[in-house]
Amino acid sequence: MQEIPKDKIQRASEGLRAIAHELRLTVLCQLLNGPMCVAELMQATGASQSNLSQHLTRMRMMGIVENEKRGQRVFYRIANPAFADLVQTLKRLYCPEMCELPGGN
């Protein structure tokens, strides 16, 4: 069996810690549907602007989300498709009723 390098384990652990907060995970779930501006994320999460900005900054620094300024608004999206896959997997594990296909399939 091939041993996984310690630095890879540490990086994975840091990435998981970065999304483990309820607000950050909520933001990522919202961003699965596409880019959203800060005002939309505030409405969807119920978070204050300053609290949300702190969490978005941390996720941006970790390379989990990226932002784009459009006029006066800043839009966020998931930066790495692998994080979207991870959030989808968590959604299937913890919210399976939200993952059912239309028509009951």
C-alpha positions as CSV (number, residue, x, y, z in Angstrom):
1,M,0.0,0.0,0.0
2,Q,1.3,3.4,-1.0
3,E,1.7,5.9,1.9
4,I,0.2,9.3,1.3
5,P,2.8,12.1,1.9
6,K,2.4,13.9,5.2
7,D,2.2,17.3,3.5
8,K,-0.7,16.2,1.4
9,I,-2.6,15.0,4.5
10,Q,-1.9,18.3,6.2
11,R,-3.1,20.3,3.1
12,A,-6.3,18.2,2.9
13,S,-6.9,18.7,6.7
14,E,-6.5,22.5,6.3
15,G,-9.0,22.5,3.3
16,L,-11.5,20.5,5.3
17,R,-11.2,22.8,8.3
18,A,-11.6,25.8,6.0
19,I,-15.1,24.6,4.9
20,A,-16.1,23.0,8.2
21,H,-17.7,26.2,9.6
22,E,-21.5,26.3,9.2
23,L,-21.6,29.6,7.5
24,R,-18.8,28.7,5.1
25,L,-20.5,25.4,4.2
26,T,-23.8,27.2,3.7
27,V,-22.1,29.7,1.4
28,L,-20.6,26.8,-0.7
29,C,-24.0,25.1,-0.9
30,Q,-25.5,28.3,-2.2
31,L,-22.6,28.8,-4.7
32,L,-23.3,25.3,-6.2
33,N,-26.1,27.1,-8.1
34,G,-23.7,29.6,-9.6
35,P,-22.0,32.9,-8.8
36,M,-23.7,35.1,-6.2
37,C,-23.1,38.7,-5.0
38,V,-22.5,39.5,-1.4
39,A,-26.0,40.9,-0.9
40,E,-27.5,37.7,-2.3
41,L,-25.3,35.6,0.0
42,M,-26.3,37.8,3.0
43,Q,-29.9,37.2,2.2
44,A,-29.5,33.5,1.7
45,T,-27.4,32.9,4.8
46,G,-28.8,35.5,7.2
47,A,-25.2,36.6,8.0
48,S,-24.1,40.2,8.6
49,Q,-22.0,41.8,5.9
50,S,-18.9,41.9,8.1
51,N,-19.2,38.3,9.3
52,L,-19.8,37.1,5.7
53,S,-16.9,39.1,4.4
54,Q,-14.5,37.6,6.9
55,H,-15.5,34.1,5.9
56,L,-15.4,34.8,2.2
57,T,-11.9,36.3,2.6
58,R,-10.7,33.2,4.4
59,M,-12.1,30.9,1.7
60,R,-10.7,33.1,-1.0
61,M,-7.2,33.0,0.6
62,M,-7.5,29.2,0.7
63,G,-8.4,29.1,-3.0
64,I,-11.9,27.7,-2.3
65,V,-13.8,30.6,-3.8
66,E,-12.8,33.4,-6.1
67,N,-14.4,36.8,-6.7
68,E,-15.1,39.1,-9.6
69,K,-16.1,42.7,-9.4
70,R,-19.0,43.7,-11.7
71,G,-19.7,47.4,-11.4
72,Q,-20.4,48.0,-7.7
73,R,-21.0,44.4,-6.9
74,V,-18.6,41.6,-6.0
75,F,-19.7,38.1,-7.1
76,Y,-18.3,34.9,-5.6
77,R,-18.1,31.5,-7.2
78,I,-16.4,28.2,-6.2
79,A,-12.9,28.4,-7.5
80,N,-12.1,24.7,-7.8
81,P,-14.6,22.2,-9.3
82,A,-13.2,19.6,-6.8
83,F,-14.6,21.7,-3.9
84,A,-18.0,21.7,-5.7
85,D,-17.8,17.9,-6.0
86,L,-16.9,17.7,-2.3
87,V,-19.9,19.9,-1.3
88,Q,-22.2,17.8,-3.6
89,T,-20.9,14.7,-1.9
90,L,-21.7,16.2,1.6
91,K,-25.1,17.2,0.3
92,R,-25.8,13.6,-0.8
93,L,-24.7,12.3,2.6
94,Y,-26.5,14.8,4.8
95,C,-29.4,16.1,2.6
96,P,-30.3,13.1,0.4
97,E,-33.8,14.4,0.0
98,M,-32.4,17.5,-1.8
99,C,-30.6,15.3,-4.3
100,E,-33.4,13.3,-5.5
101,L,-34.1,13.5,-9.2
102,P,-37.4,14.9,-10.5
103,G,-39.9,12.2,-11.1
104,G,-38.8,10.1,-8.1
105,N,-35.7,8.5,-9.8
